[in-house]
Amino acid sequence: MIADRTAELNALLAWKSDYAQDLEIDVVITTNEVNLRHGTGVLVRRVLAGWSNLFSIRFQDDWGDPEFGRWNIRLPQPGQDRWSCFRHILRVLGDRRVNHVVCVPFRAEELLTAIAIRDLYGARLCTYVMDDANVGASGEHAIPDSLMREFLGKCSLRLATHPELRAAYQRKFGLPVYLLPAIVADSLISTAKPLTSVHDRGALLGSFWEQAWFDRLCDALAPSGVEVDWFGNAESPWVRFPERDLQRARIRPRGIVDEEFLVAELPRYPFVIAPVSALDRTEKNEGVASLSLPGRIIFAAVTGTPVLVVGHAETCAARFVKRFGIGEVVPYDAGAVNGAMKKMRDAEPQRTMRSNAARIAPAFSDRGIGEWLRESIRLGRAADTRFEDVFAGY
């Protein structure tokens, strides 16, 4: 296929080279809109804060509010037709000079678009893997091995959010991958956190990946009688939240609130609940979920609030919480959940978990992250060891 289209590609390159390239830009490529209504959007905005002349490219509108970057556009989904992708990119970017491309891969079209910009414009390509779409993924939306291998090979820098995800990609593709976790605004990190909570109720933070996670959590919470405030998006396009189930589990949706509010409010709760995969072969995206570390767990830790992971003990979330001593891990079982909540309300366990969280919080600061990323792309490796150090011996 590629050999058959060499002449067409050369013609496209010649046409593009006639332009006067007088405007320098950077490009970010994501599946969805980059905004504050979902975790990927929050993290992309934070990592690229301070990058001017940013062109944002996406392929789906699921959350609304796509206004990120100096320019932004939703491209049609080309499947795996790279030649249509090349033509789209030339029409969209025209005579701009592209310095860097940061791609958050989750579908084949993002990889094809990133490859097109890299090949056509000579840009340095960086991938930031936040959620797996290859190693543990299956089905029609999984990224093919051949495309992922080509894409990773063309990247100047490869990043992943946590060690398990990094290790999976290094083992499979034999290329170095560096760590960039779900960092938090430096202004929100403080060591002056309360040592005990003031609320009897718990907090639930973030979104649900699977319908099963919500359904099982409701079943596990209902017998306890504990009220839970949910700070997150209760209007997911793929998960239903029936009012009767919310009431049965005593979950009160509070919506998406400012991070400044959360930093002040979460430490007042004895724990933050983080539902994750049960790894029982019944979930649609279990392979992907098994390699996921939700950023909300790091955010909760940075606020100094203990984390109650509900799900399998071998998930990345469970390992993170156990490794740093910042919470408890229990299965989707009413008795286990109730017992953990009682333990986490006690003053002494709270002091220990909160002290451990305060100790690691500074390591997840976004201080200088925009320049760190530029320098890392230039070097082809992490510019320093700040994130390697916090996960040392993990």
N, C-alpha and C positions, 0 to 999 in steps of 0.2 A: 504493500500500500504506500509506504513512505517513498520507495524508489520510484513508483509510478507518478508521484506528484512532485518530483524534484524540480521540474521545469516551472511548474506553477509557483512553488515556493520561491524560487530564484526571481521570478517576475515580481512577486509581492515585495521582496526585499529591495529590488531595484527601484520600484515605485516609491517605496518609503524613503529611500536614501536621497531622493530629490528634494525632500523638505528641508527648509532652514530650521534647524532644531535650536530654538532660542528660549524655550521655557522648560526649566528643570522641575520635575515632579517626583514624588514617591507614590507608590500604589499599594493599597491593601485590598485583598480579595477574601471574601467570606461568603458563606452560604446565605445568611440572613442579614437583615438590616443591623447596623452597628448602633445600638442604643442601650439604655439602662434597664430595659425590660427583660433581659435574659443575661445569663452569666458570661457568655462569650462576648457579647457587646460591651459589657462593663469592662472586661479585661482588655479587649482591644483598644478601647478608648484610653485606658490608663497607660498601656504600654506605649502607645503612639502619641501621647500628650506632648505637645511642643513641636511635633513635626508639622511644618507649614507646607503649603502646596501639595496637600495630600488628596489623591484621587481614590475614592472608595468604590469598589465594584462588588456587586452582590448578584444572587440569582433567584432569591425568594423574598417575598414580603409576608411575613407571618406576624410581626409584632407592631407594625406601624412606626412612624417617626424615623424615616431613613436619612435624615439630614446630618450626615457625618462627613467631614472632610470639606475641602474647598470645592470639590466637585464630587458628585456621586451618581451612580447609574445602576439600574438593574438590567442585566443582559439576559437574552433568551437562553434557555437551557439547550445546549447543542448536542446532548448525548456524548458520544465519543468521536464526533466528526471534527478533527483538529483543524481542517482546512477552513471550515465555516468559522471556527473560533479565531483563526489568524485574521480572516477578513474582518470580523467584528472588531477585533482589537485595533486594526489599522484605521477603521472608520472612527472609532471612539477616541483614540489617543492622538491620532494625526501626527502633527509635527512636534509634539512635546518630547523632551529628553527625559527618559526615565532612569533615575539613579538606583532606587531600591524597589523590590517587590516583596511584601510580606504577605504570605498566603497561610490562612487557617484552613487546612484541608478537611473536607468531610464528604465531598462528592467529586466525581471524576471531572466535572466541568470546571471546578476551581483549579485543579491541577493543570488541565489543558490550557486554561487562560494564563496561568502563571508561566507555563513553559513558552507560550506564544510571546508574551511580553519579554521574557528573558532572551529568546532567540531573535526576535525582531529588533529589540531596542538595546540589547547588550547590558541589561540591568543586572545588578546583583540580586540573587533570589534567596530569600529566607523563608523557611517553613516553620510554623509554630503549631505543633500538634497539641491540641487541647483535649480532644476526644478521639479515640481510635476509630478508624473507618476501614481498616485493612486486616490487621493481625487477628483480631477476634471477631471481625465483622463477617456477615454472610448475607446472601440474598442479592437482589437486583441493585441495591444501592451501595454495596461494598465496592471499594476502589480496587480494580484489578492489579495483581502483583506487577505485571509488566509496566503499567503506567506509573505506579508508585515508585518502582525501581528507577525508571527514567527521571522522574521528578526529583527524587531525593539525590540522585547523582548530579543533577544540574544545580542543586542548591549550594550557595556559598556557606550557609549556616543552617543547621537543623536544631530546633529547640523542642522540648517537651516539658509539660508542666510538673512531672514528678518522676521519681526513679523507676517505678514499675513500667510506666509507659515508655520511658527512654530505653530501658533494658530490652523490652519486647521488640522495638524497632532496630536496635543495634544488633540483636541476635539474628533477626530475619534478614536484614539488608547489609550488614557488615560495614556500616558507615557510622562515624562518630556523631552522637547527639548530645546536646548540652541542656542544662536545666534552666528554665525560667518559670518559677511557680506562679500561682495566682496571687500576685502581690497586692498590697493594700496601700492607700495613700499615706504617705509619711506623716501628714498632719493629723491623721486619725490614730496614730500609734502613741500610746502613753503608758508609762510604767505605773502611773498612779491609778490603780484599779481597786475597787472594793474587794475585800477578802471573803465576804459572804453576801448572799442575795437578800433582797427584801420582798420578793414576790413568792407566793406559794405555787403559782401556776408556772407552766413551762413555756418555752418559745419554740416555734418551728420556723426555719429560715430557708428561703429559696424555693425551687420548683421541683416537680415530680417528673421523672423520665418515663415512668411506666404506670399504667392504670393499676397494676398489681401492687405497686408500692403504696399508693394511696389507700386502696381497699384494705390491704393487710395492716397498714398503720392504724386505720380506724378500728379494725377488729381488736388490735392489741391495746389501744388506748381506752376504748369504751369502758371496760370493767373497772378501771382505776379511779374514775371520777375526777381526774385531774384536768383542769382547764388549760388550754394551750392557745397562745396568740400566734397566728401565722403571718409572718412578714414575707410576702412573696406574691407571685402572679397567680391568681385563682381563675384566670381565663385562658388556660392553655388551649391551643388548637388541637391537641391530640389526647388530652386526659380530661375526664369528666369529674366534677366535684359536686355530687348531689347534695342539696341542702340537708336532707334527712341524715346522710352519713356524717356531714360536718357537725350537726347537732348531737348525733349519737356519740361521737368521739370528743365532743366539747371543744372542737377546733373553731376558733373565731378568726376569719380572714381579716387582716389589717391592711392588706394591699402592699404595694411597693412604696417604701419610704426612703427618705434621704439617708445616706450612709452616716452623716453627722448625727442624725437622730438615733440610728441603730447603735453607734458606738457608745452613746450615752445611755441608751435604754437596755441593751442586751445584758450588761453586767448586773442588772437588777433582778435577772431571772436566775434560778439555780442551775439551769441547763438549757442548751439548745439542742433540739432533736434533729437528727440528720438521717432520713430514710435512704437506704441504698439497696442494692440487689441482694436477693436471697440465694442466688447461685444454685437454684434447684431445677434448672432445665425447663422451666415453665414460662420464662419471660422472653419477649420477642427480641430484645437487644441485649441478651445476657453477656455475650462475648464482648461487646463494646463496654457495657457497664462494669465488667470485671476489671477493666483497665482504667477506670475513671476515678479521679480524686476531685470531688466537687469543691469549687473555690469557696463556697460558703463555710466550709469547715475551717479553712485557714482564716477567713474573716472572723468567725466566732472566736477562734483562738486568739487572734490579735486583740479582740475586745476584752479578753480575759475571762470569757464565759466557758464553763465546762461543756463538753460536747457528748451527747448520747447518740451513738451510732446504732441504728436499728437495721439489722440485716446480717449478712454472713460475715464471720470473723476473718475471712481471708480476702475481703475486698480491700482496695487501696485505702479507703476511708478508715476502715477498722485498724489497719496497720499504722496509719499516721497517728491516730488517737492513742493507740497503745504505745507506740514508739516514744512519743513525747510525754506520756502520762497526763493527758489533758481531758480525759473523760472515760466513759464506759462503752462497752460493745455488747449488745444482746440481740438474739434473733427476734423474729416477728412472733412473739409469744407473750400473752397478756401477763402471766406471772413474772416472767423475766423482766419485762419492761417496767412493771410496777415496782419490783424489787430494786431495780437500778435507779428509778426516780427517787425512791425513799432514801437510798444510800447517798445520792448526789445532793440531797437537801441537807444532809448533816454537815455541821460546821467544819470539822477537821478534814474530811475528804475534799470539801470545797476549797479550803485554803491551799491544800497541796496542788490540786489541779489548776487553780488560778495562778499560783506562783510559777508552776511549770509553763503555763501559757505566756505569762509576762516575760519569762526568760527567753523564749524563742521569737516573740513578736517582732523585735527590731530587724530580724533577718528577712522578714517578708515586706520590708518597706520598698516603696517605688522611688526612693530618692535617686535622682539622676538616671532613671531607667531609659529615657529616650536616647540620651547620649551613649549609655551602656550598649543599647541595641545597635546603634550605628557603628560603634567601634567594634562590636563583636562580629557584625557582618563583614566589616573591612578585614578583620583578622582571620575570619573563618573559624573562630572558636570563641568561647566565653571570654569577655574582656577581663574578668577577674574571677575569683573563686567564692564569691559571697554565697551563692546558692549551693555550690558543691559542699561548702563547709557545713551548712546547716543540716544537710542530709548525710554527712559523713557517717559511715558505719551503719547506714539504714538497712 
